[in-house]
């Protein structure tokens, strides 16, 4: 079995207990943090406008907190995105490239989010998938846990390898048998099992146990819940599949064509999904399979939503809700057949936009903001909310506290996104991408999508005369503001 895990879907929720004035006899308590980290979840939630999705618990959280409508990852691939967010550092030409990223190898001197909290007197617990790799930056945590990973085995596998051999977690007997024998299985499963049967259900039970245990402790905590869902395979208990009438499920309007004038390099062949037994090795899936995949994605979202609800209920029942800030986020977006594509790994908006919700019980401000932000902004935000001294020279992001205090704020002027040789500058109005030739860093192809009316990105307008000045300005900004992130010094043109 490979040492490196495959990319997994995720959603992130952070709970920070607000600092409160105590009597002279009591010690001031720092806020707690609960991080709900999702994998592969694009903003496919009712609270973000996807009204076909049943996600009442996350929608409740969004209503109580602040919902970010324009949040973006900085790398649309799991391991790299998590490394970027947890260090607060942007990807570069040679850093944070793909799922194989190890923070301890690529940025060994970085003070990560959990390390900062641990060094500041917090109890830090990693549950589920936080770093992509179970054995990355182990010293950041007081405790590391993933379902099955530390079970006794006769195979002699280390926890990382053992977990990687089990995480797809098929419960249908036929699927489970095939997976055990050949390490392959279908891209989705609907099994008539309880919520606690799949890995994310086991994770939820562990997080609830931690909440009860941490309530009795004297230290503030940084507690995480790293969900696999809605990552492939789309496995969820049957009752969540039953939430959706298949007759109402639709393929996207642009499922059978790539954007007009889009460069070939911008379109992914979605190799991750092709690893599954019911997906063809070449060409598009059938319409029937496409509907199954979309149905499965919806079911895993609703399943995870129910688990999130259980965790938030436990937080309330233990009296910690008023002293915990909850942050829910995903590592990147996901393509559901838009422009013929599945999974992530592209510079398109479907791969890069993420849901982000921050609930701070100490604040009376709640609602929706259109402020532009990205995942490297999570680190300085948490540090400021908890009164911690962040390593400012390390961080590439900015605190979102000003946005949390003024929801009409415009946020950042631009966000930098990198996928392989594709470098994207996202602004409020546009998404501009340059694909660079690795041999000499020259421009190979370009894209410009006008987001002022829609983010569907069906027409690449980079060569349209009326956008000449926009292209010139965005290209100049991309190269001047992010020069160090785009070039090898030895190969700069």
Backbone torsions as a table, in degrees:
resi	resn	phi	psi	omega
1	UNK	NA	137.9	-179.5
2	UNK	-62.2	149.0	179.8
3	UNK	-72.9	-27.9	-173.7
4	UNK	-97.7	132.6	-179.0
5	UNK	-76.1	156.3	173.7
6	UNK	-75.6	168.0	-179.1
7	UNK	-71.0	140.2	-177.6
8	UNK	-125.0	147.3	178.7
9	UNK	-73.7	152.9	-177.0
10	UNK	-159.9	157.4	171.7
11	UNK	-131.6	144.5	-173.9
12	UNK	-120.4	127.6	170.7
13	UNK	-128.5	127.9	179.0
14	UNK	-110.5	132.3	175.8
15	UNK	-114.5	120.6	179.3
16	UNK	-116.6	124.1	177.4
17	UNK	-79.8	129.8	-175.8
18	UNK	-68.5	145.0	177.9
19	UNK	-67.0	134.6	-179.5
20	UNK	-129.8	149.4	178.8
21	UNK	-71.8	128.0	178.3
22	UNK	-107.9	164.4	175.1
23	UNK	-69.1	167.6	-177.3
24	UNK	-58.3	-31.0	-176.7
25	UNK	-75.7	-18.2	-175.0
26	UNK	-105.4	154.9	178.6
27	UNK	-90.5	138.8	178.3
28	UNK	-62.7	130.8	-176.4
29	UNK	-99.6	126.1	174.1
30	UNK	-68.2	157.1	177.2
31	UNK	-66.8	148.0	170.2
32	UNK	-82.3	163.3	176.9
33	UNK	-130.1	129.3	171.4
34	UNK	-118.8	115.8	-178.2
35	UNK	-104.6	115.9	174.4
36	UNK	-103.0	106.3	-171.1
37	UNK	-108.1	117.9	-178.7
38	UNK	-100.8	155.6	179.1
39	UNK	-117.7	127.1	175.8
40	UNK	68.0	18.2	-179.9
41	UNK	-92.2	110.1	169.6
42	UNK	-80.3	175.1	-177.5
43	UNK	-71.3	51.8	-179.9
44	UNK	-92.1	69.0	-176.9
45	UNK	-138.3	148.1	-178.8
46	UNK	-58.0	-39.3	-178.2
47	UNK	-67.4	-17.4	177.8
48	UNK	-103.1	12.3	174.1
49	UNK	103.8	-6.3	177.3
50	UNK	-87.9	78.9	-169.1
51	UNK	-66.9	-14.1	178.6
52	UNK	-77.4	-12.2	-176.6
53	UNK	-89.3	135.5	174.5
54	UNK	-96.3	101.3	-176.9
55	UNK	-138.8	56.7	-171.1
56	UNK	-62.6	-33.7	-176.1
57	UNK	-74.5	-42.5	175.8
58	UNK	-67.7	-37.7	177.6
59	UNK	-62.8	-37.5	175.7
60	UNK	-61.0	-44.9	179.0
61	UNK	-61.8	-41.9	178.8
62	UNK	-62.0	-37.2	-179.8
63	UNK	-69.5	-32.5	-179.2
64	UNK	-82.0	-23.2	-175.5
65	UNK	-116.8	-146.6	178.6
66	UNK	-115.7	127.6	-178.8
67	UNK	-104.3	126.2	-179.1
68	UNK	-97.8	113.1	-175.9
69	UNK	-83.0	-14.4	-176.9
70	UNK	-130.9	58.2	178.0
71	UNK	-103.8	140.7	-175.0
72	UNK	-135.2	146.5	169.8
73	UNK	-76.3	169.2	177.1
74	UNK	-106.2	-13.4	173.8
75	UNK	-145.5	119.7	-177.4
76	UNK	-83.0	53.6	175.4
77	UNK	-152.4	141.2	-164.2
78	UNK	-56.7	-65.0	-173.9
79	UNK	-57.8	-43.1	-178.9
80	UNK	-68.2	-40.5	-179.7
81	UNK	-63.5	-42.9	-179.7
82	UNK	-65.8	-40.3	177.3
83	UNK	-61.6	-41.9	-179.9
84	UNK	-64.2	-47.2	-178.6
85	UNK	-66.4	-42.6	-174.0
86	UNK	-76.5	-16.9	172.9
87	UNK	-101.6	-15.6	-175.2
88	UNK	71.2	21.3	-175.6
89	UNK	-116.6	139.1	178.9
90	UNK	-73.9	156.1	172.2
91	UNK	-69.0	157.3	174.4
92	UNK	-127.6	-175.0	179.2
93	UNK	-54.8	-36.1	-174.0
94	UNK	-123.5	13.1	-177.2
95	UNK	-128.6	138.3	178.9
96	UNK	58.8	67.6	-173.0
97	UNK	-97.3	-41.1	-172.4
98	UNK	-156.2	-165.2	-176.3
99	UNK	-69.1	-17.4	-178.9
100	UNK	-76.8	-3.6	-177.1
101	UNK	-54.7	131.1	169.6
102	UNK	-118.5	120.3	180.0
103	UNK	-60.3	-43.2	-175.1
104	UNK	-65.6	-19.9	178.4
105	UNK	-93.1	-43.8	-173.0
106	UNK	-85.4	-30.5	177.6
107	UNK	-136.9	65.6	-173.5
108	UNK	-63.2	-23.4	-177.9
109	UNK	-91.0	-5.2	-176.0
110	UNK	-68.2	140.6	169.7
111	UNK	-92.8	110.7	-176.0
112	UNK	-81.6	169.8	177.5
113	UNK	-56.7	-53.4	-179.0
114	UNK	-64.5	-32.9	177.8
115	UNK	-65.3	-41.9	178.1
116	UNK	-59.3	-44.5	-179.6
117	UNK	-67.6	-40.5	179.1
118	UNK	-63.7	-43.7	179.2
119	UNK	-68.1	-17.0	-179.4
120	UNK	-98.0	12.7	173.4
121	UNK	96.3	10.1	179.4
122	UNK	-88.5	149.5	164.6
123	UNK	-82.2	124.9	-176.3
124	UNK	-116.0	127.4	-178.0
125	UNK	-129.4	124.9	176.2
126	UNK	-99.3	109.9	177.0
127	UNK	-111.8	125.9	178.4
128	UNK	76.3	-149.4	-174.5
129	UNK	-92.7	104.6	175.5
130	UNK	-110.9	-76.7	160.9
131	UNK	-68.6	153.6	179.2
132	UNK	-61.5	-37.6	-175.5
133	UNK	-105.3	133.2	-177.5
134	UNK	-59.4	-33.4	-175.4
135	UNK	-100.9	21.6	175.0
136	UNK	-92.6	130.8	175.9
137	UNK	50.3	50.4	-177.5
138	UNK	-61.6	-29.3	-177.2
139	UNK	-72.5	-8.5	178.4
140	UNK	-70.6	-15.7	-168.5
141	UNK	-121.2	147.0	168.4
142	UNK	-76.8	-25.7	-179.7
143	UNK	-152.3	138.6	176.2
144	UNK	-123.9	131.8	-177.9
145	UNK	-146.3	134.8	167.1
146	UNK	-138.4	145.6	179.0
147	UNK	-53.7	134.2	175.5
148	UNK	74.7	-23.0	-167.1
149	UNK	-58.2	-35.5	-174.3
150	UNK	-107.2	16.8	174.0
151	UNK	-67.4	148.7	175.5
152	UNK	-70.3	136.3	179.3
153	UNK	-133.9	160.4	176.5
154	UNK	-94.2	-1.9	-173.6
155	UNK	-86.7	-14.1	-178.2
156	UNK	77.7	11.6	-179.5
157	UNK	-75.5	142.8	171.9
158	UNK	-71.3	161.3	-178.9
159	UNK	-51.5	-40.9	-179.2
160	UNK	-61.2	-50.0	-178.4
161	UNK	-67.3	-38.2	-179.5
162	UNK	-64.1	-44.4	-179.3
163	UNK	-65.0	-38.8	-179.8
164	UNK	-64.6	-24.3	-179.6
165	UNK	-84.1	-4.6	-173.5
166	UNK	-127.7	-10.7	-164.9
167	UNK	-66.9	-20.7	179.5
168	UNK	-70.3	-26.5	161.2
169	UNK	54.3	51.4	175.1
170	UNK	-69.7	139.1	179.2
171	UNK	-110.5	-20.2	172.0
172	UNK	-65.7	127.8	-174.1
173	UNK	-54.5	-41.8	-179.7
174	UNK	-65.9	-44.3	178.6
175	UNK	-64.7	-42.8	-178.8
176	UNK	-62.4	-39.5	-179.7
177	UNK	-65.9	-45.5	178.6
178	UNK	-62.1	-41.2	-179.0
179	UNK	-65.5	-40.6	-179.5
180	UNK	-65.3	-36.5	-176.6
181	UNK	-81.4	-46.0	-169.2
182	UNK	-118.3	-0.7	-179.4
183	UNK	62.1	30.2	176.8
184	UNK	-134.9	159.5	179.1
185	UNK	-171.5	178.1	-179.1
186	UNK	-74.0	166.0	-176.6
187	UNK	-80.7	-4.0	179.8
188	UNK	-160.2	161.0	-179.6
189	UNK	-155.9	138.9	174.2
190	UNK	-121.0	100.0	-177.7
191	UNK	-109.0	141.7	-179.1
192	UNK	-83.6	77.0	-176.5
193	UNK	-131.8	169.4	179.9
194	UNK	-78.2	167.7	179.0
195	UNK	-60.5	-30.0	-174.0
196	UNK	-87.0	2.8	-174.6
197	UNK	-79.7	-46.9	-179.6
198	UNK	-72.8	166.0	-176.2
199	UNK	-55.2	-43.4	-178.7
200	UNK	-66.3	-29.2	174.2
201	UNK	-67.9	-41.1	176.2
202	UNK	-64.1	-40.0	176.2
203	UNK	-58.0	-45.8	-177.7
204	UNK	-60.7	-43.4	178.6
205	UNK	-61.7	-38.5	178.1
206	UNK	-65.7	-44.1	-179.9
207	UNK	-62.3	-39.9	178.5
208	UNK	-65.1	-39.8	175.5
209	UNK	-61.7	-40.3	179.2
210	UNK	-63.6	-41.6	179.5
211	UNK	-58.3	-44.9	179.8
212	UNK	-65.6	-37.8	179.5
213	UNK	-71.5	-44.1	-176.6
214	UNK	-68.7	-25.6	177.0
215	UNK	-58.9	-33.0	-177.1
216	UNK	-83.7	-10.5	-178.1
217	UNK	-79.3	165.2	-179.0
218	UNK	-99.0	-4.2	-177.0
219	UNK	-107.1	149.5	171.3
220	UNK	-67.8	161.9	-176.2
221	UNK	-130.4	151.6	169.6
222	UNK	-116.1	97.7	-173.0
223	UNK	-109.0	136.7	-176.9
224	UNK	-122.3	153.2	171.6
225	UNK	-134.3	100.4	-177.9
226	UNK	-97.7	98.2	-176.7
227	UNK	-78.9	148.5	171.1
228	UNK	-80.6	-46.4	-178.2
229	UNK	-63.6	147.1	4.8
230	UNK	-94.2	37.6	176.5
231	UNK	-65.9	153.3	170.5
232	UNK	-58.3	148.4	-10.1
233	UNK	-72.6	148.0	-177.4
234	UNK	-77.6	77.1	-178.4
235	UNK	-102.5	126.3	179.8
236	UNK	-153.5	152.0	175.8
237	UNK	-55.0	145.6	-174.7
238	UNK	-53.7	-35.2	-175.1
239	UNK	-62.3	-26.2	179.1
240	UNK	-81.0	-28.2	169.5
241	UNK	-64.6	-36.7	-178.0
242	UNK	-70.6	-12.4	175.0
243	UNK	-62.0	-23.5	-170.4
244	UNK	-118.7	129.6	174.9
245	UNK	-81.3	115.4	-176.4
246	UNK	-54.1	-30.6	-178.6
247	UNK	-65.2	-21.1	-178.3
248	UNK	-94.3	-8.1	-178.4
249	UNK	-80.2	132.3	-176.0
250	UNK	-125.8	146.0	169.7
251	UNK	-73.9	154.6	179.8
252	UNK	-64.1	154.2	-176.6
253	UNK	-63.8	-23.2	-178.2
254	UNK	-108.0	30.0	-173.7
255	UNK	-71.9	-22.6	-172.1
256	UNK	-110.5	17.8	176.2
257	UNK	-153.0	151.7	174.8
258	UNK	-88.3	161.7	-178.3
259	UNK	-58.3	145.5	177.9
260	UNK	-60.3	128.5	177.8
261	UNK	67.9	18.0	177.5
262	UNK	-75.1	138.9	177.5
263	UNK	-69.0	146.9	-177.9
264	UNK	-58.1	-36.2	-177.4
265	UNK	-63.4	-18.4	-176.7
266	UNK	-81.1	-12.8	-174.0
267	UNK	-101.6	124.5	-179.0
268	UNK	-84.6	148.7	173.8
269	UNK	-94.3	11.8	177.3
270	UNK	39.9	62.0	-178.6
271	UNK	-64.7	-28.8	-179.5
272	UNK	-58.9	-46.7	-178.4
273	UNK	-70.6	-27.1	-178.6
274	UNK	-70.7	-7.8	176.4
275	UNK	-74.4	-8.8	-175.5
276	UNK	-95.3	149.3	-166.6
277	UNK	-67.0	-26.8	-178.0
278	UNK	-99.9	17.8	179.5
279	UNK	-115.3	131.1	-179.1
280	UNK	-66.3	149.4	180.0
281	UNK	-74.0	-21.1	176.3
282	UNK	-140.2	155.3	175.6
283	UNK	78.1	176.9	-175.7
284	UNK	-83.1	154.5	173.8
285	UNK	-71.8	161.0	175.4
286	UNK	-68.2	160.6	177.5
287	UNK	-59.3	-36.3	179.9
288	UNK	-64.6	-45.6	178.0
289	UNK	-65.6	-38.7	177.9
290	UNK	-58.0	-43.3	178.8
291	UNK	-65.3	-39.7	177.3
292	UNK	-61.0	-43.6	-178.2
293	UNK	-64.1	-45.7	178.8
294	UNK	-64.2	-42.0	177.0
295	UNK	-59.1	-44.9	179.7
296	UNK	-64.2	-39.3	177.7
297	UNK	-61.6	-44.8	177.8
298	UNK	-61.0	-43.8	-178.2
299	UNK	-62.2	-40.7	-179.7
300	UNK	-68.8	-31.6	175.8
301	UNK	-64.4	-47.5	-178.8
302	UNK	-65.5	-35.8	176.4
303	UNK	-62.3	-49.1	179.6
304	UNK	-64.1	-37.9	177.3
305	UNK	-57.9	-42.2	178.8
306	UNK	-63.6	-38.8	179.3
307	UNK	-68.8	-39.8	174.8
308	UNK	-58.6	-41.8	178.4
309	UNK	-59.6	-40.0	179.2
310	UNK	-64.4	-40.6	178.9
311	UNK	-66.0	-45.1	-179.3
312	UNK	-67.1	-34.1	175.1
313	UNK	-63.5	-42.2	179.5
314	UNK	-63.9	-39.4	178.5
315	UNK	-60.5	-41.5	179.5
316	UNK	-70.0	-44.2	-178.5
317	UNK	-62.3	-31.0	179.6
318	UNK	-88.0	5.7	176.7
319	UNK	73.7	21.9	-177.0
320	UNK	-103.7	-5.5	-175.8
321	UNK	-60.4	-37.7	-175.3
322	UNK	-80.4	-3.1	179.6
323	UNK	-126.7	23.1	-177.9
324	UNK	-135.0	126.0	173.9
325	UNK	-90.5	131.3	-179.2
326	UNK	-107.3	129.1	176.0
327	UNK	-122.0	121.9	178.0
328	UNK	-112.5	128.2	-176.1
329	UNK	-154.7	159.7	175.2
330	UNK	-116.5	157.8	-177.6
331	UNK	-77.2	-23.9	176.7
332	UNK	-172.7	-179.4	180.0
333	UNK	-89.7	-155.6	-174.9
334	UNK	-164.9	142.8	176.4
335	UNK	-98.7	128.7	176.8
336	UNK	-112.9	57.5	178.4
337	UNK	81.4	4.7	173.6
338	UNK	-58.1	131.2	179.4
339	UNK	53.9	38.8	176.9
340	UNK	72.3	6.9	-169.4
341	UNK	-107.8	148.6	172.1
342	UNK	-124.2	159.5	178.8
343	UNK	70.1	-151.9	-174.6
344	UNK	-115.1	-133.2	173.0
345	UNK	68.8	27.5	176.7
346	UNK	-133.5	169.1	176.5
347	UNK	-92.0	6.6	179.9
348	UNK	-76.8	157.3	-175.0
349	UNK	-59.3	-33.5	179.2
350	UNK	-63.2	-28.9	178.8
351	UNK	-85.0	-22.9	-167.6
352	UNK	-109.3	-24.4	-178.4
353	UNK	-81.9	139.1	-176.3
354	UNK	-129.8	156.2	169.6
355	UNK	-78.6	141.3	175.8
356	UNK	-142.8	124.1	178.0
357	UNK	-131.0	131.9	175.4
358	UNK	-124.5	120.0	176.7
359	UNK	-111.4	115.3	178.6
360	UNK	-116.7	105.9	-176.2
361	UNK	-64.5	-15.3	179.0
362	UNK	-79.6	-11.2	-176.9
363	UNK	-107.0	141.1	175.8
364	UNK	-89.0	-6.7	-177.3
365	UNK	-85.3	126.3	176.8
366	UNK	-144.7	159.6	-179.9
367	UNK	140.5	-154.8	-174.6
368	UNK	-117.9	139.8	175.1
369	UNK	-125.5	142.7	174.3
370	UNK	-98.0	10.8	-179.7
371	UNK	-58.9	134.5	177.7
372	UNK	-75.6	129.8	-179.3
373	UNK	-151.1	169.5	179.2
374	UNK	-142.7	172.8	-171.7
375	UNK	-69.3	-22.5	176.3
376	UNK	-69.3	-10.4	178.0
377	UNK	-82.8	-11.6	-179.3
378	UNK	-64.2	-44.2	-177.0
379	UNK	-57.4	-59.2	-178.8
380	UNK	-63.3	-26.5	178.4
381	UNK	-66.5	-49.9	179.8
382	UNK	-62.4	-41.0	180.0
383	UNK	-60.6	-44.1	-179.0
384	UNK	-69.1	-41.5	-179.4
385	UNK	-62.4	-31.0	-177.8
386	UNK	-100.1	1.1	177.7
387	UNK	69.9	34.7	-179.8
388	UNK	-102.5	149.7	179.8
389	UNK	-87.1	103.1	-178.9
390	UNK	-81.3	152.3	177.4
391	UNK	-74.7	87.4	-168.9
392	UNK	-59.3	-35.2	-179.0
393	UNK	-69.3	-18.6	-179.6
394	UNK	-84.8	-33.3	-166.9
395	UNK	-81.9	134.9	175.7
396	UNK	-98.5	-11.0	-179.5
397	UNK	-95.6	178.1	178.0
398	UNK	-127.4	151.4	-179.6
399	UNK	-65.4	140.6	177.0
400	UNK	-92.3	5.2	-179.7
401	UNK	-57.8	-42.2	176.0
402	UNK	-58.6	-35.1	177.0
403	UNK	-70.4	-40.6	178.1
404	UNK	-61.3	-27.7	179.2
405	UNK	-89.2	-17.1	-179.7
406	UNK	-144.8	94.6	-173.5
407	UNK	-68.1	-12.1	177.9
408	UNK	-87.4	-2.5	178.6
409	UNK	-58.6	145.2	179.9
410	UNK	-82.3	-13.4	180.0
411	UNK	74.1	-145.2	-176.4
412	UNK	-75.6	156.1	175.0
413	UNK	-76.5	-30.5	-179.4
414	UNK	-159.1	157.9	178.0
415	UNK	-124.1	138.1	179.2
416	UNK	-98.6	129.4	179.7
417	UNK	-131.5	135.4	-179.0
418	UNK	-130.6	132.6	170.4
419	UNK	-138.0	111.6	-175.1
420	UNK	52.1	-120.7	-179.5
421	UNK	-96.1	15.4	176.5
422	UNK	-100.6	122.7	-178.1
423	UNK	-117.8	119.4	-174.4
424	UNK	-113.2	137.8	170.3
425	UNK	-112.7	112.6	179.2
426	UNK	-100.9	125.3	173.5
427	UNK	-115.3	-179.7	178.3
428	UNK	-59.7	-35.7	-171.5
429	UNK	-102.7	-24.2	-171.2
430	UNK	-139.0	161.9	168.1
431	UNK	-127.3	116.8	-177.2
432	UNK	-117.0	131.1	-177.1
433	UNK	-131.1	137.4	170.6
434	UNK	-117.9	132.0	172.8
435	UNK	-101.0	123.6	-172.6
436	UNK	-105.1	145.4	173.4
437	UNK	-78.3	121.2	-175.8
438	UNK	-63.7	-23.7	-177.5
439	UNK	-66.7	-41.4	-174.9
440	UNK	-136.4	7.4	178.7
441	UNK	66.6	14.6	177.3
442	UNK	-79.5	159.0	-178.2
443	UNK	-75.6	127.9	-179.8
444	UNK	-96.6	-40.5	-179.0
445	UNK	-160.5	162.2	-178.1
446	UNK	-139.8	156.2	174.9
447	UNK	-138.9	145.3	170.4
448	UNK	-138.5	125.6	177.7
449	UNK	-121.7	131.9	-177.9
450	UNK	-87.2	111.5	-176.7
451	UNK	-96.2	7.1	-175.4
452	UNK	-68.2	-30.2	179.6
453	UNK	-111.9	-29.8	-179.5
454	UNK	-157.7	152.2	175.1
455	UNK	-104.9	18.8	-179.1
456	UNK	-68.7	-25.4	174.2
457	UNK	56.8	50.7	-178.2
458	UNK	-90.9	-14.4	-179.1
459	UNK	-133.9	121.3	174.6
460	UNK	-81.7	111.7	-174.0
461	UNK	-101.8	18.9	-173.5
462	UNK	-62.2	-27.6	-179.0
463	UNK	-102.0	7.4	177.8
464	UNK	-76.4	134.7	-174.3
465	UNK	-55.5	-40.7	-174.5
466	UNK	-68.9	-10.3	-179.5
467	UNK	-108.2	11.2	-177.5
468	UNK	-57.7	-45.4	-177.6
469	UNK	-69.6	-34.7	177.4
470	UNK	-64.1	-46.0	179.2
471	UNK	-61.0	-44.7	-179.3
472	UNK	-61.5	-43.8	-178.5
473	UNK	-67.5	-45.1	-177.6
474	UNK	-68.9	-37.3	177.1
475	UNK	-64.2	-43.1	178.3
476	UNK	-61.9	-44.1	179.1
477	UNK	-64.6	-43.7	179.7
478	UNK	-56.8	-45.8	-175.8
479	UNK	-77.4	-30.8	-178.9
480	UNK	-82.9	-43.4	-176.3
481	UNK	-77.6	-27.9	-173.7
482	UNK	-127.5	32.3	179.8
483	UNK	-56.2	-44.8	-176.6
484	UNK	-68.9	-19.0	179.8
485	UNK	-90.4	-11.6	-173.5
486	UNK	-107.7	-22.7	-168.8
487	UNK	-121.5	146.5	159.5
488	UNK	-82.2	131.5	-179.7
489	UNK	-57.7	-32.2	-177.4
490	UNK	-75.8	-14.5	-175.6
491	UNK	-125.2	18.3	-178.5
492	UNK	-68.5	129.3	-178.7
493	UNK	-82.2	NA	NA
